[in-house]
Amino acid sequence: MSNTPHDLYEDFPEKTAAIHALKASDAHFARLVEEYHEVNRAVHRAETRVEVLSSEHENELRQKRMRLKDAIWKQLAA
């Protein structure tokens, strides 16, 4: 289990400008990024035991984070 935050700007450093541009021009993309950050923060709090969650709930959050990141990447790669 990793407790390193999965920040989009660190995971996709070459796409920083594209992330900013899409957030400004595409409301759906902006919502995806905001939801990703919310879920990512929840996973990080669970991993660092700031907020104790059941392992099932923590896994659900990780899977949701992965789906959101995939959706974000698809828009960035388009």
C-alpha angles and dihedrals in degrees: 000000000000122000095192112120113245099221113183092225091055094043093047104026092158090056099053094110092045091051091052093046094048092046089055096045106031119055092192092053091047090053091049091052093047092048090047091053092048093050092043091053090049091051091048092050089050094047092050090044093239085127117025114219132173113265089244093055092045090052091048089053092049091051091048090050090052092050091049092048090050091051091048092048091050090056093045092049094048 
